[in-house]
Amino acid sequence: MARDEALSLLSSEFKLWGVPFTHHDTPGGHIELRWRATPDKEWRQYFIAKTGSDHRGWLNARSDIRRLFKQDGLSLKEPPKKQPLLHKALSVPQHVEPHHDQLKMLRAEVADLSALVLELTHRVEDVLTRPQHTATALPEAVVPPVAVEVAEPVLTKTKQPYRTVPALDFVAESWNSLEALAKSMGVPAVIAKRKLYYLLQKGEVETQGDRWRKVPKAPAVVTPTSNPLVPVPAATALDFFTAEWVTTERLAEVMGISQDKAYGRAYYWMTKGKVEFDRGRWRLKLTKPNLRLVKPDRGQPRRAGARG
């Protein structure tokens, strides 16, 4: 009995929306409903229980089916409201003009319209035939020219990107090709060749075919001079000693050698008995007739290699 009540409730809903449907029982004890809202829509299906626990379950199923109808684009058309039986009798009667009166009013309105059109035509003809007066042109106001200050163009020197490249720094004393030098300078080969020719005119580089190099420096030539600071051999170091006491620094300055070498020369002649040492000072060793000039030796000579 519950199954029939559910089907009658849902079938009335389908009839209200105008959608046909089919139903059949499933092996699981449910009722399957199938329908298609329009031919271009897909088939839909909905399952309800044969014996619902409460009538609210069928009402929920009806609301679900209504929602599916709205998703398919259906809308429920409200039935026209029935007018009450005494509507016509209670309504206010409306006056209806007879046909001959309507024809008279129409003719009067056409006559008024014709009169307006005729008056408008006369006014247009008067405007077209009226002589036109040419308006005198007013003299144009003379506007004084405005002085515009023209800024003088600023002449800027164009920077030459390869002018600051020091070409001589990239030329070595060994031979190098023009392409290798241009690549190391980071300039085109034409620019590198111009720079090398400029250095060639100054005598700083030389060329051989397509190769370039710095002019090798000539070895320094030592010419004999009479400078007393020129180093002297040990055989002549004795000529710089006198009877007066001198320090090792003074001997090195006079001989033109380092202090270590001056100390070594002096120590050599001291071992030979030609020079004597006293507290960092040196002098020629006096002979026996001149012993009265010799001061007591209070110091000891240092080892070879030590500064005096």
ZIMO-V133889 format. One record per pair of residues at least 6 apart in sequence whose ideal C-beta (glycine too) atoms are under 8 Angstrom apart, sorted by the first residue. I is the first residue (numbers start at 1). GAP is how many residues later the second one is. D is the distance in whole Angstrom. If there is no record, write none. Layout:
{{I	GAP	D} {I	GAP	D}}
This chain:
{{2	48	7} {2	49	5} {2	50	6} {3	28	7} {3	47	5} {3	48	7} {5	53	7} {6	25	7} {6	42	6} {6	44	8} {6	46	7} {6	52	5} {6	55	8} {7	16	7} {7	24	7} {9	49	5} {9	53	6} {10	23	7} {10	38	7} {10	48	7} {10	51	7} {10	52	6} {10	55	7} {11	10	8} {13	49	5} {13	52	6} {13	53	7} {14	6	7} {14	7	5} {14	21	7} {14	51	8} {16	60	7} {17	49	8} {17	52	5} {17	57	6} {17	59	6} {19	16	5} {19	17	8} {19	18	6} {19	50	7} {19	55	7} {20	15	7} {21	12	6} {21	13	6} {21	14	4} {22	11	8} {22	12	5} {22	13	7} {23	8	6} {23	9	6} {23	10	5} {23	11	7} {24	7	8} {24	8	6} {25	6	6} {25	7	8} {25	25	7} {26	6	5} {26	21	7} {29	20	7} {29	21	6} {30	17	5} {30	18	7} {30	19	6} {30	20	7} {31	16	7} {31	17	5} {31	18	8} {31	19	6} {32	13	6} {32	14	8} {32	15	6} {33	12	7} {33	13	5} {33	14	8} {33	15	7} {33	32	8} {34	9	6} {34	10	7} {34	11	5} {35	8	7} {35	9	6} {36	6	7} {36	7	5} {36	8	7} {37	7	8} {37	32	6} {37	35	4} {37	36	7} {37	37	6} {38	34	7} {38	35	8} {41	31	5} {44	24	6} {44	28	8} {46	15	7} {46	18	7} {46	19	6} {46	22	7} {48	9	8} {48	10	7} {48	13	5} {49	8	7} {52	6	6} {97	8	8} {162	25	5} {162	26	8} {162	29	5} {165	20	5} {165	21	7} {165	22	6} {165	30	7} {167	14	8} {167	18	6} {167	25	7} {167	28	4} {167	29	6} {167	31	8} {167	32	6} {168	31	6} {168	36	6} {168	37	7} {168	46	8} {170	11	6} {170	14	5} {170	15	5} {171	10	7} {171	25	7} {171	28	7} {171	34	6} {171	41	6} {171	42	6} {171	43	5} {172	41	7} {172	42	6} {173	40	6} {173	41	5} {173	43	6} {174	39	6} {175	33	7} {175	36	4} {175	37	7} {175	38	5} {176	35	6} {176	36	6} {176	37	7} {177	33	6} {177	34	6} {177	35	8} {178	11	6} {178	14	6} {178	15	6} {178	18	7} {178	32	6} {178	33	8} {178	34	7} {179	10	6} {181	11	6} {181	15	7} {181	31	6} {182	6	6} {182	7	4} {182	9	7} {182	10	4} {182	11	8} {185	6	8} {185	7	6} {185	10	8} {187	8	8} {196	9	6} {196	11	7} {196	16	5} {199	6	4} {200	6	7} {200	7	6} {203	12	6} {204	10	7} {204	11	6} {205	7	6} {205	8	7} {205	9	6} {205	10	6} {206	6	7} {206	7	6} {206	8	8} {206	9	5} {224	6	8} {227	29	7} {228	26	6} {228	27	8} {228	28	7} {229	24	7} {229	25	8} {229	26	8} {229	27	3} {230	26	5} {231	24	7} {231	25	5} {231	26	5} {231	30	8} {232	8	8} {232	23	6} {232	24	7} {232	25	7} {234	31	5} {234	34	6} {237	18	6} {237	25	8} {237	28	4} {237	29	8} {237	31	8} {237	32	7} {238	31	6} {238	36	6} {238	37	7} {240	11	6} {240	14	5} {240	15	6} {241	10	8} {241	25	8} {241	28	7} {241	33	8} {241	34	6} {241	41	6} {241	42	6} {241	43	5} {242	41	7} {242	42	6} {243	40	6} {243	41	6} {243	43	7} {243	50	8} {244	39	6} {245	33	7} {245	36	4} {245	37	7} {245	38	5} {246	8	8} {246	35	6} {246	36	6} {246	37	7} {247	33	6} {247	34	6} {247	35	8} {247	61	6} {248	11	6} {248	14	6} {248	15	5} {248	18	7} {248	32	7} {248	34	7} {248	59	6} {248	60	2} {249	10	6} {249	59	7} {251	11	4} {251	14	8} {251	15	6} {251	31	6} {251	57	8} {252	6	6} {252	7	4} {252	9	7} {252	10	4} {255	6	8} {255	7	6} {255	10	7} {257	8	8} {259	48	5} {259	49	7} {260	45	6} {260	47	7} {262	46	7} {263	39	8} {263	41	7} {263	42	8} {263	43	7} {263	44	7} {263	45	5} {264	40	6} {264	41	7} {266	9	6} {266	11	7} {266	16	5} {266	42	7} {267	34	7} {267	37	5} {269	6	4} {270	6	7} {270	7	6} {270	12	8} {270	31	6} {273	12	6} {274	10	7} {274	11	6} {275	7	6} {275	8	7} {275	9	6} {275	10	6} {276	6	7} {276	7	6} {276	8	8} {276	9	5} {276	10	8} {276	21	7} {277	20	8} {277	22	7} {277	23	8} {277	24	4} {278	17	7} {278	19	6} {278	20	7} {278	21	5} {279	19	6} {279	20	4} {280	19	7} {280	28	5} {281	27	8} {282	26	7} {286	7	6} {286	8	5} {302	6	7}}
